[in-house]
Amino acid sequence: MRKTMMAALLALACTVPTVAGAVDLEKFVREETFKDVKISPGGDYFAATVPLEDITAVVIMRTSDNKITGSFRPPRNNHATRFDWVSNERLLIELSQKFGSLDTPQRTGELYAIDANGGRGELLVGYRVESNGPGTRIQPKKVEAVAAFLTDELAGDDRNVLVAVWPFSDDPFTRVERLDVRSGHRVAVARSPVRRADFATDNKGEVRFAHGAGSDNVNKLYYRETGSSQWALVNDEAITGRIETVIGFSDDNSLAYLKVQEPKGPDQLVSWNPATKERRTLLVDEVVDPYRIIYRNGTSVPVGALYVGDTTRSRFFDETSADARLYHSLEAAFKQPVLITSSTRDGKTVLVETWTGNDPGSFYVFDTVGKSAQHLISRSDWLDVDTTAPVRAVSLKARDGLPLHGYLTLPHGSDGRNLPMVVLPHGGPYDVFDDGRYDIESQMLADAGYAVLQINFRGSGNYGRAHTQAGARQWGGTMQDDVTDATRWAIGQGIANKDRICIYGASYGAYSAMMGVAREQGLYKCAAGYVGVYDLPMMFTRGDIQNRGSGATYLREWLGDPAQLGPVSPVNLAGQIKVPVFLAAGGEDERAPIEHTKRMEAALKKAGTPVESLYYSTEGHGFYRPEHRREYYSRLLAFLSQSLGGATASATPPAGSKAP
């Protein structure tokens, strides 16, 4: 293990005493040591994202001695969600903002650059650029307020990148510009034929595709020849029913590789020949979509994909290729899923990530010439993975025959029979899915003695476009039926004790928890909702979704007519809830404003339903502060224990604060 690197990244960690036989919350409240790590093109540095309380920072370390040479710490509620090496000495960082630990990160369009030695750290693009800084300059004395997103790091060009630039206006026509990562100067390269477009380049840095959609949310894909400014329509979702996006080009740029969402079935990876218009299906799984695209080491050439379902597996366009042989040999050596996350430009040194359902994962430096691996760092080094809870894939059919897939986490050492169980529907709900990787809440609940069931109900991602669209306008309907059917399946399989089941979730999952106990009398013994939405019509007037570009269209397409949503709003069904309820929310929540929870609590009290609550006025969509998370999970475990009899937390947290 690289002790110096571990010591540096653990400097912000803390510990608390534990009590034997109780749940040690510190294992679950404590942030991971890091999120992602990438090696520089020359192999001289590592860069890593480090999650702190309410930010995600970046540190840069020298590979020779693991000494920290530079760092970047964004403002509160801002997170470094993507970073790319432009050269061996310059790193480009993209910022996102989220108000709460569970909030979906919203890209701010800000790009920050820093040298590997920590020097020349500057915000190059974004609304917070100062007029006297390097700025987002299109002229020497003019600073333009725009958002920009990396399109191509231009391998071989150590000074410039291509960025997609969005003017600050509704449904803007975006453009591509060449950005100097030292001066901030930009030069126009191409303009999009469609609103809200992102772009794809070939291996020479030529802009070849634009993909976008207007306020109608209808996707269009355009193509242009090398050096041409004329765009040709390749795919119109309104005509074909497909959504097509570009993932890269072949080595010689003769073929484009597309990810294709068909009306039915999982997403396909397809080659398209611009000269002949010939299409050829390269990869398609029977059940799941591609999870991650696999690129040839040191290049942007796609060679395969990682699939996550009942098992995690890699597949390649050519299973006899060197890329396939390397992956399969690594999988055999580690006996775990692997993903090469970054590489030196010559492809000789790569970073390999490994993980399982009961292990958050580790990174290894692999020498592709000498065929040797060295452990770099583990995400959560304090965990004993020999005692964490095992996770296994499950599948069943809903009452209407729809195949459903999910995961079951069992207490360590359990025989998996007749257990108290917590049903844990995920948030989102659309396109989000449980993937079977290490999940903090599932592990914590299993540590308390519960089986934990996570089901990818209709509306979830990863199982084809039809599975996602089957959830449209089904809040409280068939989406909820899927959760119910999965619960009854677990009872029928002998996994769950039918008299000891509760349902718990966050955001949409909190909505599902309340609807579960309102609709299914006697199935659940209690319900808990964390930063939930309980009044569906209010989603059209409060919160941040309707304020975003096509947000109003999105809400009507996926939730329905607000005038018809009252009957499937838990706030109006409190009289049907006969079991204890625990609610928690934050006063700064912009996704699910605290009024949802306040109204739900008031309705439950009026109906005479036992209800507990916890509010923090300074938290958002999910609690950031460790002491708040510690108290919340202590209260949650104590609440579940009252109905199910599981373990409680090992230490009593400090008293919480009530929101005004």
MOZIDA-V280711 format. One record per pair of residues at least 24 apart in sequence whose C-alpha atoms are under 6 Angstrom apart, sorted by the first residue. I is the first residue (numbers start at 1). J is the second residue. If there is no record, write none. Layout:
# MOZIDA-V280711
<<I/J> <I/J>>
This chain:
# MOZIDA-V280711
<<1/375> <1/376> <2/376> <5/66> <9/33> <18/650> <19/650> <22/647> <22/648> <22/649> <22/650> <23/648> <23/649> <23/650> <24/650> <28/440> <32/379> <32/380> <33/379> <33/380> <34/379> <38/342> <40/85> <40/88> <41/88> <41/344> <41/345> <42/88> <42/344> <43/344> <53/624> <53/625> <54/624> <55/79> <56/80> <69/117> <69/118> <70/117> <70/118> <86/153> <86/158> <87/158> <89/115> <89/116> <90/114> <90/115> <90/116> <99/620> <99/621> <100/620> <100/621> <100/622> <100/623> <101/622> <101/623> <101/624> <102/621> <102/622> <103/621> <109/147> <109/148> <109/149> <124/184> <134/183> <134/184> <135/184> <136/184> <137/184> <137/185> <137/186> <138/185> <138/186> <170/549> <171/195> <171/196> <172/196> <202/249> <215/550> <248/301> <249/301> <250/301> <263/466> <264/466> <265/464> <266/463> <266/464> <267/464> <282/317> <287/463> <288/462> <288/463> <289/462> <289/463> <297/343> <297/347> <298/343> <298/344> <298/345> <298/346> <298/347> <310/393> <357/391> <357/436> <357/437> <357/438> <358/388> <358/389> <358/390> <358/438> <359/385> <359/438> <360/438> <398/482> <398/485> <405/456> <406/454> <406/455> <406/456> <407/454> <408/452> <408/453> <409/451> <409/452> <410/446> <410/451> <411/446> <411/447> <411/449> <416/495> <417/494> <417/495> <418/494> <418/495> <418/496> <418/497> <419/496> <419/497> <420/450> <420/496> <420/497> <420/500> <420/501> <421/450> <421/451> <421/452> <421/496> <421/501> <422/452> <422/501> <422/502> <422/503> <423/452> <423/453> <423/503> <424/453> <424/454> <424/504> <424/505> <425/454> <425/505> <425/509> <426/509> <427/506> <427/507> <427/508> <427/509> <428/508> <429/508> <430/459> <430/460> <431/460> <431/461> <432/460> <432/461> <433/460> <433/461> <448/646> <448/647> <449/646> <457/482> <472/558> <473/558> <473/559> <473/560> <476/568> <500/644> <501/525> <502/526> <502/527> <503/527> <504/528> <504/529> <505/529> <506/530> <506/531> <506/532> <507/531> <507/532> <515/570> <517/577> <518/576> <518/577> <525/579> <526/579> <526/580> <526/581> <527/581> <528/581> <528/582> <528/583> <529/583> <530/583> <530/584> <531/584> <531/585> <531/621> <533/592> <533/596> <534/569> <534/570> <534/571> <534/596> <535/569> <535/571> <536/569> <537/562> <543/590> <543/591> <543/593> <544/590> <544/591> <571/600> <574/603> <574/604> <575/607> <580/610> <580/611> <581/611> <582/611> <582/612> <582/613> <583/613> <584/613> <584/614> <584/615> <585/615> <586/615> <586/616> <586/617> <586/619> <586/620> <587/617> <587/618> <587/619> <588/618> <588/619> <588/620> <589/620> <589/621> <615/658> <615/659> <616/657> <616/658> <616/659> <617/659>>
